[in-house]
């Protein structure tokens, strides 16, 4: 929301955002055809 409002993020917020975006990229890259043996990426600590 901050970015959409034209505000800047703190370095900590930027790191959290990047971790979440990287996690989403990893989820999108999953091969779900191997279900139920899916190798799930680790959830970043920033999301817990």
Buried (B, 14 or more C-beta within 10 A) or exposed (E): EEEEEEEEEEEEEEEBBEBBEEBEEEEEEEEEEEEEEEEEBEEBEBEE
